Amino acid sequence: MLNVAICAPSAAFAREDADRVLALAAAEFPGVRLHFHPQCFLSEGHFAGSDAARLEALVECANDPAFDAVWFARGGYGAMRIAEDALHRFDHAAQDKLFLGYSDGGTLLGGLYRQRFGHPAHAPMPADIRRAGGEAAVRRTLAWLSGDRSGAEPSLDGKPTVAFNLMTLAMLCGTPLMPGLAGHVVQVEEVSEHLYAVDRLFFHLTAHLGGIAGLRLGRVGDVPENDRPFGATAEEIARHWCARHAIPFLGSADIGHDIDNKIVPFGLAR
């Protein structure tokens, strides 16, 4: 039996959605036992409880030897406010755990990978159950936890790889949470940003990615309509900034804020 702790380092999660995830897991994945921390259902402003409450829940889940994995309930925003303090408090019980999530959870995945702590992976989260057809995304992570690797991002090819939300990774640059990515394939995706903002993020990010093996672009979805056309697609933007910094552009990646989001274990696939 694999025991999985679920906490919410960012925004709050609904109990009815937790019940749907629990029911799916019980019906189809009897070898995975999910434990939603009560903190998931707290709400304080934008967040799933205060910074202190989110911090304590994350540290409790990571350091509890009864759990094999920590799954972030959802993204939003908030993990950045507690990540450094949390990582300083993780102990030996967290060392071999899986840590799964994406979007704002990439803040923690990046910090963990920098410290070579645990086994971070970009993966669908319980909150994906709310999307139309979102059971498929949740099922993908539950299958991965059960040992089924069919949900892996298909371009994984033996090179160390990481996957992030573009905004999240750009914000990590220059901070104590930014991992060293030389020799890595870096996959990025984005959602709900104007194309001029995507361009601005690539301007900043690519200046910090010297020495990487290449960049793959996931889906850039729900782009807001601007008052004038930007004049370049998301792929053209990525290609432009990669060329400016001599970063190989390797094509597409099957990741994004959607139900088809695939799993990318950080480093070498395992």
C-alpha positions as CSV (number, residue, x, y, z in Angstrom):
1,M,0.0,0.0,0.0
2,L,1.3,3.4,-1.0
3,N,0.3,6.2,1.4
4,V,0.0,9.6,-0.1
5,A,-0.4,12.8,1.9
6,I,-2.2,15.7,0.2
7,C,-1.7,19.3,1.3
8,A,-2.3,22.7,-0.2
9,P,0.7,25.0,-0.2
10,S,-1.1,27.5,-2.4
11,A,-4.8,28.0,-2.8
12,A,-7.7,26.2,-1.0
13,F,-9.4,23.0,-2.2
14,A,-13.1,22.0,-1.9
15,R,-14.2,19.0,0.2
16,E,-16.6,17.9,-2.5
17,D,-13.7,17.7,-5.0
18,A,-11.6,15.8,-2.4
19,D,-14.5,13.3,-2.1
20,R,-14.5,12.8,-5.9
21,V,-10.8,12.1,-5.9
22,L,-11.1,9.7,-3.0
23,A,-13.9,7.8,-4.7
24,L,-11.9,7.5,-7.9
25,A,-8.8,6.3,-6.1
26,A,-10.8,3.8,-4.0
27,A,-12.6,2.4,-7.0
28,E,-9.6,2.1,-9.4
29,F,-6.4,2.2,-7.4
30,P,-6.7,0.0,-4.3
31,G,-3.0,0.1,-3.8
32,V,-2.9,3.8,-3.2
33,R,-4.3,5.3,0.0
34,L,-4.9,9.1,-0.1
35,H,-4.9,11.3,3.0
36,F,-6.2,14.9,2.6
37,H,-4.7,17.1,5.3
38,P,-7.4,19.3,6.9
39,Q,-5.4,22.3,6.0
40,C,-6.5,21.8,2.3
41,F,-9.9,23.1,3.2
42,L,-8.8,26.3,5.0
43,S,-9.4,29.6,3.4
44,E,-7.7,32.9,4.2
45,G,-7.9,35.5,1.5
46,H,-6.3,34.0,-1.6
47,F,-4.7,31.1,0.3
48,A,-5.5,27.8,1.8
49,G,-5.1,29.2,5.3
50,S,-2.4,31.5,6.7
51,D,1.3,31.2,5.7
52,A,1.9,29.5,9.0
53,A,-0.9,27.0,8.6
54,R,0.3,26.0,5.0
55,L,3.8,25.8,6.2
56,E,3.1,23.5,9.1
57,A,0.9,21.2,7.0
58,L,3.5,20.9,4.3
59,V,6.3,20.1,6.8
60,E,4.1,17.7,8.7
61,C,3.3,15.7,5.5
62,A,6.9,15.7,4.3
63,N,8.4,14.6,7.6
64,D,5.8,12.0,8.5
65,P,7.5,8.6,7.9
66,A,4.0,7.0,7.4
67,F,3.7,8.7,3.9
68,D,5.5,7.7,0.8
69,A,4.5,10.7,-1.3
70,V,3.3,14.3,-0.9
71,W,0.8,15.5,-3.6
72,F,0.0,19.2,-3.8
73,A,-3.8,19.6,-4.0
74,R,-3.8,22.5,-6.4
75,G,-1.8,25.5,-7.7
76,G,-2.9,29.1,-7.7
77,Y,-0.4,31.1,-5.7
78,G,1.1,30.8,-2.3
79,A,3.9,28.2,-2.3
80,M,6.5,30.8,-2.9
81,R,5.7,32.5,0.4
82,I,6.6,29.3,2.4
83,A,8.9,27.3,0.3
84,E,12.3,28.3,1.7
85,D,11.1,28.0,5.3
86,A,9.6,24.6,4.6
87,L,12.6,23.2,2.9
88,H,14.8,24.2,5.8
89,R,12.6,22.1,8.1
90,F,12.4,18.9,6.0
91,D,14.1,16.0,7.7
92,H,15.4,12.6,6.7
93,A,11.9,11.2,6.4
94,A,11.3,13.5,3.4
95,Q,14.5,12.4,1.7
96,D,13.0,9.5,-0.4
97,K,9.5,10.8,-0.8
98,L,7.8,11.6,-4.1
99,F,6.6,15.2,-4.4
100,L,4.0,15.8,-7.1
101,G,2.3,18.8,-8.6
102,Y,2.7,21.6,-11.2
103,S,1.8,25.2,-11.7
104,D,2.6,27.1,-8.5
105,G,3.8,23.8,-7.0
106,G,6.8,24.1,-9.3
107,T,8.2,26.5,-6.7
108,L,8.6,23.6,-4.3
109,L,9.6,21.1,-7.0
110,G,12.4,23.5,-8.1
111,G,13.6,24.1,-4.5
112,L,13.6,20.3,-3.8
113,Y,15.5,19.6,-7.0
114,R,18.1,22.3,-6.2
115,Q,18.7,20.6,-2.8
116,R,18.6,17.1,-4.4
117,F,15.9,16.3,-1.8
118,G,13.2,13.8,-2.5
119,H,11.9,12.9,-6.0
120,P,10.0,15.9,-7.5
121,A,7.8,15.4,-10.5
122,H,5.6,17.6,-12.6
123,A,2.2,15.8,-12.5
124,P,-1.6,16.4,-12.5
125,M,-3.1,17.4,-9.2
126,P,-6.3,16.6,-7.4
127,A,-7.7,20.0,-8.5
128,D,-7.7,18.8,-12.1
129,I,-10.9,16.8,-11.2
130,R,-12.8,20.0,-11.7
131,R,-11.9,20.3,-15.3
132,A,-14.2,18.7,-17.9
133,G,-12.9,15.2,-18.3
134,G,-10.5,15.9,-15.4
135,E,-10.8,12.4,-14.1
136,A,-8.3,11.3,-16.8
137,A,-5.7,13.7,-15.4
138,V,-6.1,12.6,-11.8
139,R,-6.1,9.0,-13.0
140,R,-2.8,9.6,-14.7
141,T,-1.1,10.5,-11.5
142,L,-2.7,7.8,-9.5
143,A,-1.5,5.3,-12.1
144,W,2.0,6.7,-11.9
145,L,1.9,6.2,-8.1
146,S,0.9,2.6,-8.8
147,G,3.9,2.0,-11.0
148,D,2.3,2.6,-14.4
149,R,4.7,4.9,-16.4
150,S,2.4,5.2,-19.5
151,G,1.5,8.8,-18.4
152,A,5.1,10.0,-18.9
153,E,5.7,13.0,-21.2
154,P,6.6,11.3,-24.5
155,S,9.7,13.2,-25.4
156,L,11.6,12.0,-22.4
157,D,14.7,10.4,-24.0
158,G,17.4,9.7,-21.4
159,K,18.4,13.4,-20.9
160,P,17.7,14.9,-17.5
161,T,14.5,16.9,-17.8
162,V,12.4,19.3,-15.8
163,A,9.0,20.9,-16.4
164,F,7.6,24.1,-15.1
165,N,5.0,26.7,-15.6
166,L,6.8,29.6,-17.4
167,M,5.8,32.3,-14.9
168,T,6.9,30.1,-11.9
169,L,10.3,29.2,-13.4
170,A,10.9,32.8,-14.4
171,M,10.2,34.0,-10.8
172,L,12.6,31.4,-9.4
173,C,15.5,32.8,-11.3
174,G,18.0,34.5,-9.1
175,T,16.5,33.1,-5.9
176,P,17.7,30.4,-3.5
177,L,15.0,28.1,-4.9
178,M,16.4,28.1,-8.5
179,P,17.9,24.7,-9.4
180,G,21.0,24.4,-11.6
181,L,19.7,23.2,-15.0
182,A,22.9,22.9,-17.1
183,G,22.6,19.9,-19.3
184,H,18.9,19.6,-18.8
185,V,16.0,19.7,-21.2
186,V,13.7,22.4,-19.8
187,Q,10.0,22.1,-20.6
188,V,7.7,25.1,-20.0
189,E,4.0,25.8,-20.3
190,E,1.7,28.8,-19.6
191,V,-1.9,29.7,-19.1
192,S,-3.9,32.9,-19.0
193,E,-1.1,35.3,-19.9
194,H,-1.1,37.8,-22.8
195,L,1.5,37.0,-25.5
196,Y,3.4,40.2,-24.6
197,A,3.7,38.8,-21.1
198,V,4.9,35.5,-22.5
199,D,7.5,37.4,-24.5
200,R,8.6,39.3,-21.3
201,L,8.9,36.0,-19.4
202,F,11.0,34.4,-22.0
203,F,13.3,37.5,-22.2
204,H,14.0,37.1,-18.5
205,L,14.1,33.3,-18.3
206,T,16.3,32.5,-21.2
207,A,19.0,34.8,-19.8
208,H,19.3,32.4,-16.9
209,L,19.3,29.1,-18.8
210,G,22.8,29.1,-20.2
211,G,24.2,25.6,-20.7
212,I,20.9,23.8,-20.8
213,A,20.5,20.9,-23.3
214,G,17.5,22.6,-24.9
215,L,14.0,23.9,-24.4
216,R,10.6,22.4,-25.2
217,L,7.4,24.4,-25.3
218,G,4.2,23.0,-23.8
219,R,0.8,24.4,-24.3
220,V,0.2,28.1,-23.9
221,G,-3.5,28.2,-23.3
222,D,-6.4,30.6,-22.6
223,V,-4.4,33.6,-23.9
224,P,-6.4,36.8,-23.2
225,E,-7.2,39.0,-26.1
226,N,-5.2,42.1,-26.2
227,D,-6.2,45.5,-27.7
228,R,-3.9,44.7,-30.7
229,P,-2.3,41.6,-32.1
230,F,1.1,40.8,-30.6
231,G,2.4,39.7,-34.0
232,A,4.0,36.4,-33.0
233,T,2.8,33.0,-31.8
234,A,4.0,31.5,-28.5
235,E,6.3,29.2,-30.4
236,E,7.7,32.0,-32.4
237,I,8.4,33.9,-29.2
238,A,10.1,30.9,-27.7
239,R,12.2,30.3,-30.8
240,H,13.2,34.0,-30.9
241,W,14.6,34.1,-27.3
242,C,16.2,30.6,-27.6
243,A,18.1,31.8,-30.7
244,R,19.2,35.0,-28.8
245,H,20.8,32.9,-26.1
246,A,22.0,29.9,-28.3
247,I,19.6,27.6,-26.6
248,P,18.5,24.6,-28.8
249,F,14.7,24.8,-29.4
250,L,13.6,21.1,-29.3
251,G,9.9,21.5,-30.3
252,S,6.8,20.8,-28.3
253,A,6.1,19.1,-25.0
254,D,2.9,17.4,-23.9
255,I,2.4,19.5,-20.8
256,G,-0.1,22.3,-19.9
257,H,-2.9,23.4,-17.6
258,D,-5.3,20.9,-19.0
259,I,-6.4,17.3,-18.7
260,D,-3.7,16.0,-21.2
261,N,-0.9,17.3,-19.0
262,K,1.7,14.5,-18.9
263,I,4.2,13.6,-16.1
264,V,7.8,14.7,-16.0
265,P,10.0,13.3,-13.2
266,F,12.7,15.8,-12.5
267,G,16.2,14.6,-13.6
268,L,16.3,11.2,-15.2
269,A,13.0,9.3,-15.7
270,R,12.5,6.7,-13.0
